């Protein structure tokens, strides 16, 4: 399992992470129960190699406005994963990822992620509630769950 840490702040970017509303993770970011965000992929999708310490991430639940902002403290990228390596990452990071390590939740997420080949672990700091706003995802694809933008104001829509 290859772990790559990225700390290049020269290309500061802004990100919008779209979360599964039913998981309730944006609330956990605000309470401090969730201090990392993980993304699991079969192929390299953004933000792979497009996120650095110092970047800002705006979070929104699917179908809802953006309501949370946090800063990236550090990023780990894992590649060439197999089921055993996925389990190791989950055991190490699931609690801080807000995935609920109680009552067998790790097994649920292991089943979802065991065949993924890539994982990003994004450490968050300074999470805060912000004035809600909607976004225009035009050009990003209707299924996009992570957007990388240079200027958040260019995709903001008025409520």
Order of alpha helices (4+ residues) and beta strands (2+ residues): beta-beta-alpha-beta-beta-beta-alpha-alpha-beta-beta-beta
